[in-house]
Amino acid sequence: MARFAIRHLTAIVIIVVIAAWAIFHLPTTPSWAIYQLKRAIDARDGAMAGTYINFPSVVRHAGYEMVQDKAGADNMLGQILGKGAVDMFSKPVAAMVQTWSERQVDDGARNVQMPGWAVVAAIVMLHRNGDTAYTRFTDARGRVWDIEMARDPDSGRWQVVEIKDIGQLIQRLQGQNTTSPPPAPGPSGP
């Protein structure tokens, strides 16, 4: 056995280094988070998939983007009031969107599936800068996906924090989904 180890020392060292990298470094990368998100979706585990998305941040950024698109650059008052409304309503809306999204994953809805090629494209195009990362790629239908991720300071887990041009995603979900998100909480009746 000792003779084998001496003759194959280089190969053994390479295998040990690769194994250490896979065990200690790989799970702390945004690429791993993307892969785990896909695995959770494939397993129909909405709660686990939800841990890889910071819903309040995604909803807040989407709201800011929509306010800016509607207000225009010359309507400063509309942008200020709009951003205040986005800040005020983003948490309850995020909770609603998270519940709906987790249910869609649990039910195996087609519109939340992540094709393998999309995961590979996202990982290949991933750029990391400290505790933030972003990826930008074009899917088979010509849609550009611009996704930002950040490391959660509490858990250390990488999460999606922003999806730019969220309007295209909303239109896609509305067009393909017959089950609409649950109504916003609040008083009901005429």
C-alpha positions as CSV (number, residue, x, y, z in Angstrom):
1,M,0.0,0.0,0.0
2,A,2.8,2.4,0.9
3,R,4.5,1.7,-2.4
4,F,1.3,2.4,-4.3
5,A,0.9,5.7,-2.5
6,I,4.4,6.8,-3.3
7,R,4.1,5.9,-6.9
8,H,0.8,7.7,-7.3
9,L,1.5,10.7,-4.9
10,T,0.7,13.3,-7.5
11,A,-2.6,11.8,-8.4
12,I,-3.6,11.3,-4.8
13,V,-2.7,15.0,-4.0
14,I,-4.8,16.2,-6.9
15,I,-7.8,14.0,-5.9
16,V,-7.5,15.3,-2.3
17,V,-7.4,19.0,-3.4
18,I,-10.4,18.5,-5.7
19,A,-12.4,16.8,-3.0
20,A,-11.5,19.5,-0.5
21,W,-12.6,22.2,-3.0
22,A,-15.9,20.3,-3.7
23,I,-16.6,19.9,0.0
24,F,-15.6,23.2,1.4
25,H,-15.7,25.8,-1.4
26,L,-18.3,24.8,-3.9
27,P,-21.3,25.0,-1.6
28,T,-20.4,28.6,-0.7
29,T,-20.7,29.8,-4.4
30,P,-23.6,31.4,-6.2
31,S,-23.3,28.7,-8.9
32,W,-24.1,26.1,-6.2
33,A,-27.1,28.2,-5.2
34,I,-28.4,28.2,-8.8
35,Y,-27.9,24.4,-9.0
36,Q,-29.7,23.9,-5.6
37,L,-32.6,26.1,-6.7
38,K,-33.0,23.9,-9.8
39,R,-32.9,20.8,-7.7
40,A,-35.5,22.1,-5.3
41,I,-37.8,23.0,-8.2
42,D,-37.3,19.6,-9.8
43,A,-38.1,17.9,-6.4
44,R,-41.2,20.1,-6.1
45,D,-40.0,21.5,-2.8
46,G,-41.3,25.1,-2.8
47,A,-40.1,25.9,0.7
48,M,-36.6,24.9,-0.2
49,A,-36.7,26.8,-3.5
50,G,-38.0,29.8,-1.7
51,T,-34.8,30.0,0.5
52,Y,-32.8,30.8,-2.6
53,I,-34.9,33.9,-3.5
54,N,-35.1,37.1,-1.4
55,F,-38.7,37.8,-2.2
56,P,-38.9,41.3,-0.4
57,S,-35.9,42.4,-2.4
58,V,-37.1,41.1,-5.7
59,V,-40.6,42.6,-5.2
60,R,-39.1,46.0,-4.1
61,H,-36.8,46.2,-7.1
62,A,-39.6,45.2,-9.5
63,G,-41.8,47.9,-8.0
64,Y,-39.1,50.5,-8.4
65,E,-38.6,49.4,-12.0
66,M,-42.3,49.7,-12.7
67,V,-42.6,53.1,-11.0
68,Q,-39.7,54.4,-13.0
69,D,-41.2,53.0,-16.3
70,K,-44.6,54.6,-15.5
71,A,-43.4,57.9,-14.0
72,G,-40.8,58.8,-16.6
73,A,-37.6,60.7,-15.9
74,D,-39.3,64.1,-15.9
75,N,-41.9,63.2,-13.2
76,M,-39.8,63.4,-10.0
77,L,-42.9,63.7,-7.6
78,G,-44.4,60.5,-9.2
79,Q,-41.1,58.7,-8.6
80,I,-40.8,59.8,-5.0
81,L,-44.5,58.9,-4.2
82,G,-44.2,55.7,-6.2
83,K,-41.1,54.6,-4.3
84,G,-42.7,55.3,-1.0
85,A,-45.7,53.2,-2.0
86,V,-43.4,50.4,-3.2
87,D,-41.5,50.5,0.1
88,M,-44.8,50.4,2.1
89,F,-46.4,47.6,0.2
90,S,-43.4,45.5,-0.8
91,K,-43.3,43.2,2.3
92,P,-47.0,42.1,2.2
93,V,-46.8,41.7,-1.6
94,A,-43.6,39.7,-1.2
95,A,-45.2,37.4,1.3
96,M,-48.1,36.9,-1.1
97,V,-45.8,36.3,-4.1
98,Q,-43.6,33.9,-2.0
99,T,-46.7,31.8,-1.0
100,W,-47.9,31.7,-4.6
101,S,-44.5,30.8,-6.0
102,E,-43.9,28.0,-3.4
103,R,-47.3,26.6,-4.3
104,Q,-46.5,26.7,-8.0
105,V,-43.3,24.8,-7.3
106,D,-45.0,22.3,-5.1
107,D,-47.6,21.7,-7.9
108,G,-44.9,21.2,-10.5
109,A,-46.2,24.1,-12.7
110,R,-44.4,24.2,-16.1
111,N,-43.9,28.0,-15.9
112,V,-41.5,27.8,-12.9
113,Q,-39.4,24.9,-14.3
114,M,-35.7,25.6,-15.0
115,P,-34.4,23.9,-18.1
116,G,-31.0,22.4,-17.7
117,W,-29.5,24.5,-20.5
118,A,-30.8,27.7,-18.7
119,V,-29.0,26.7,-15.5
120,V,-25.8,26.0,-17.4
121,A,-26.1,29.3,-19.2
122,A,-26.7,31.2,-15.9
123,I,-23.7,29.5,-14.3
124,V,-21.4,30.0,-17.3
125,M,-22.4,33.7,-17.6
126,L,-22.1,34.3,-13.8
127,H,-19.9,37.1,-12.6
128,R,-19.0,37.4,-9.0
129,N,-17.8,40.5,-7.1
130,G,-17.4,39.8,-3.4
131,D,-20.8,39.1,-1.9
132,T,-22.7,40.0,-5.0
133,A,-23.0,38.2,-8.4
134,Y,-25.0,38.7,-11.6
135,T,-25.7,36.7,-14.6
136,R,-27.1,37.8,-18.0
137,F,-28.1,35.4,-20.8
138,T,-30.6,35.1,-23.6
139,D,-33.0,32.2,-23.6
140,A,-34.2,30.2,-26.6
141,R,-37.1,32.6,-27.1
142,G,-34.9,35.6,-27.3
143,R,-35.7,37.0,-23.9
144,V,-32.8,38.5,-22.0
145,W,-32.4,37.5,-18.4
146,D,-30.5,39.8,-16.1
147,I,-30.4,38.4,-12.6
148,E,-28.6,39.7,-9.5
149,M,-27.7,37.6,-6.5
150,A,-26.3,38.5,-3.1
151,R,-25.1,36.5,-0.1
152,D,-27.5,36.7,2.8
153,P,-25.4,38.1,5.8
154,D,-27.3,36.0,8.3
155,S,-27.4,32.6,6.7
156,G,-24.5,33.0,4.3
157,R,-26.7,31.6,1.6
158,W,-26.7,33.1,-1.9
159,Q,-30.1,34.4,-3.0
160,V,-31.7,36.0,-6.1
161,V,-32.3,39.7,-5.1
162,E,-33.2,41.3,-8.4
163,I,-34.6,40.3,-11.8
164,K,-34.3,43.2,-14.2
165,D,-37.1,43.8,-16.7
166,I,-39.5,41.8,-14.5
167,G,-42.3,42.9,-16.8
168,Q,-41.4,40.3,-19.4
169,L,-41.6,37.6,-16.6
170,I,-44.9,38.8,-15.4
171,Q,-46.3,38.8,-18.9
172,R,-45.0,35.2,-19.5
173,L,-46.5,34.0,-16.2
174,Q,-49.9,35.7,-17.0
175,G,-49.9,34.2,-20.5
176,Q,-49.1,30.6,-19.4
177,N,-50.8,30.3,-16.1
178,T,-54.4,29.9,-15.5
179,T,-54.0,29.9,-11.7
180,S,-53.5,33.6,-10.7
181,P,-51.7,34.7,-7.6
182,P,-53.9,35.0,-4.5
183,P,-55.7,38.3,-3.9
184,A,-53.9,40.8,-1.7
185,P,-54.9,40.7,1.9
186,G,-57.3,43.4,3.0
187,P,-60.9,44.1,3.6
188,S,-63.3,42.4,1.3
189,G,-66.8,43.3,0.2
190,P,-68.4,46.0,-1.8
